[in-house]
Amino acid sequence: MYTSGVWIVKDGREEEFARRWQESVDGLSLDFPGVKFMLLRDDDEPRRFVSLVEGWRNREQIETARAMPSYQDSMAAVWRVLESGEISTLALVAEVS
């Protein structure tokens, strides 16, 4: 399972967003060591970020992570620097390498 987010950051708050996002997943990376957290920045629109998280075992594990008080608190700080954001839970359908 995967999770992703598309984030539009308030003008001038891009570095703060990246720092706050990193803080929000630092604890999760310790609690869920098989999960890989990535944050990507759009070269053409520097206020647009995409997060991609891979390695979740199942939806229940994702829900457990999202319910953790420490994660909720840190994500509240992330949302304060955003104009908008959208989070998705995704299942792999096809892969080519």
C-alpha positions in Angstrom: 0.0 0.0 0.0 1.0 3.6 -0.6 0.0 7.0 0.6 0.5 10.3 -1.2 -0.2 13.9 -0.7 -0.3 16.9 -3.0 0.5 20.1 -1.1 0.3 23.7 -2.2 2.3 25.8 0.3 1.7 29.4 1.2 4.1 31.8 -0.6 7.4 32.1 1.1 6.8 29.1 3.5 8.3 26.4 1.3 11.3 25.7 3.5 9.2 25.7 6.6 6.8 23.3 5.0 9.6 20.9 4.1 11.0 21.1 7.7 7.6 20.5 9.3 6.8 17.6 6.9 10.1 16.0 7.8 9.3 16.4 11.5 5.9 14.8 11.0 7.3 11.6 9.5 10.5 11.3 11.6 8.6 9.6 14.4 6.6 7.4 12.0 9.8 6.2 10.4 10.9 4.9 13.9 7.5 3.2 14.5 7.2 1.8 11.0 10.8 0.9 9.9 9.7 -0.8 6.7 8.0 2.3 5.3 9.8 4.8 3.1 8.8 8.4 3.2 9.6 10.8 0.3 8.9 14.5 -0.3 9.2 15.8 -3.8 9.1 19.4 -5.0 7.7 20.5 -8.4 10.5 22.2 -10.4 8.0 24.2 -12.4 5.8 25.2 -9.5 8.0 25.5 -6.4 5.0 25.9 -4.0 3.7 22.5 -5.1 5.0 19.4 -3.2 4.1 15.8 -3.6 4.7 13.2 -0.8 4.9 9.5 -1.5 5.0 6.9 1.1 5.6 3.2 0.2 5.8 0.0 2.2 2.6 0.0 4.2 1.5 -3.5 5.0 -2.2 -2.7 4.8 -4.9 0.0 5.4 -5.1 -0.7 9.1 -1.4 0.1 9.5 -2.0 3.4 7.7 -4.9 4.2 9.9 -2.9 3.3 13.0 -0.2 5.8 12.0 -2.6 8.5 11.2 -4.3 8.1 14.6 -1.1 8.6 16.6 -1.4 11.8 18.6 2.2 12.8 17.8 1.5 12.5 14.1 -1.8 14.4 14.4 0.0 17.2 16.3 2.8 17.5 13.8 0.5 17.4 10.8 -1.6 20.2 12.3 1.6 22.3 12.2 2.1 21.3 8.5 -1.5 22.4 7.6 -0.8 25.9 9.0 1.6 26.6 6.2 -0.6 25.3 3.4 -3.0 26.9 1.0 -4.4 23.4 0.2 -3.6 19.7 0.5 -5.0 16.4 -0.5 -4.1 13.0 1.0 -4.7 9.7 -0.8 -4.4 6.0 0.1 -3.3 3.9 -3.0 -3.1 0.3 -3.9 -0.6 -0.9 -6.5 -2.3 -2.0 -9.7 0.7 -2.5 -12.1 4.4 -2.1 -12.0 7.0 -2.0 -14.8 10.8 -1.9 -14.2 
